[in-house]
Amino acid sequence: MEELRCQGCGAVIQTTDPKNPGFAPAAALEKETLLCKRCFRLKHYNEVQDVSMTDDDFLKMVSSIRESKGLIVHLVDLFDVSGSLINSLPRLTGENEIILVGNKIDLLPKLVNKRRMMDWLRSQAKAAGIKVSDVFLISAVKGHGMEELTNKIETLRKGKDVYIVGSTNVGKSTFINYLIKQSTGMEQVITTSYFPGTTLGFIEVPLDEQAYLIDTPGIVNKQQIVHYVSNKDLKIITPKKEVKARVYQLNSNQSLFFGGLARVDFIKGDKTSFICYFSNELSIHRTKLEKADDLYVNHLGEMLTPPDEDTMDRLPKLTENSFRIEDDGKTDIVFPGLGWVSVQGNITVRAHSPKGVAVSLRKALI
Ligand code: GDP
């Protein structure tokens, strides 16, 4: 039997185990737009209903990309790459060429090694099964890198349409607004949404007599932490300007909490610095490892905030993963959607993050 995948998160659909990824009730298989139960709920909970597009239109839109010839521009959020990469992209877009664009570069510290960031982006895309022909770093808000990108799009599209695809909240509306303003001088043709799931889709911007730049509806990706936090908390965890390094000299058996949304434990190794890059507004608490569990139980939502009450109702439980890090240069421990911690040395750490928002390692960007 052909494998069915959720159009939201790309998980293989199954109808037997509600607790496992890809679960959908049997009746959902009859629907034209196949979503797992979780994506279905996220979609509706986040009022994607506001989008003036029915599920049927969404499917038509997506399959029309497969059937047409065009250039795919996949926008991702540099602060949440694993949460904003669309794993099912090649299945949705067929044979069309894909370029990968990392947005919100203005939020990263200026010292970030851009080349390494691009290499990392490319490897993340490859691991997700997405073959990309080029990678760009931009800031749609500031306009950084936009000229180079638009020139490249013009060369690569060879007279064809351009499809802009991205998960909700990656800055797709901001990006398209920028292009529209550039080409027409008009402002705010599409309303940008601060909150995920409210992007309006299907805007077509003429590129020449025959071709269009086509905005596609934001795709809900369940790995995005933004779907689990309240609007108030989202404002705290989303950096508004360049993130500043916060440095902690830690001995083993010490822990750091990032609000109450994530935590890192220093399990083994010599004293070393933990350099933290998170929204400047997210508070960081240092504690002894032996006290960390109690602190979490007793002070979640107070000293350890965010989460606020609203977020606590829907945030998945924290799960932990241990990492053995070798001393071959600095390593970043990446908490998707929140930030990262840069460490060095032969050390063992344990990282805690909301279930489904998987922590990963990369060669340090700074
Ligand atoms: P969409 O859901 O993908 O259409 O995303 P929006 O365009 O509504 O943007 C989501 C959030 O990210 C908004 O708060 C934007 O202001 C912000 N944003 C978009 N692009 C950038 C950028 O280049 N830099 C920064 N710092 N924020 C951005």
Boltz pocket constraint, residues with backbone or C-beta under 6 A from the ligand:
constraints:
  - pocket:
      binder: B
      contacts: [[A, 103], [A, 104], [A, 105], [A, 106], [A, 107], [A, 138], [A, 139], [A, 140], [A, 141], [A, 142], [A, 166], [A, 167], [A, 168], [A, 169], [A, 170], [A, 171], [A, 172], [A, 173], [A, 174], [A, 175], [A, 191], [A, 192], [A, 193], [A, 194], [A, 195], [A, 196], [A, 197], [A, 198], [A, 199], [A, 218], [A, 239], [A, 240], [A, 241]]
      max_distance: 6.0
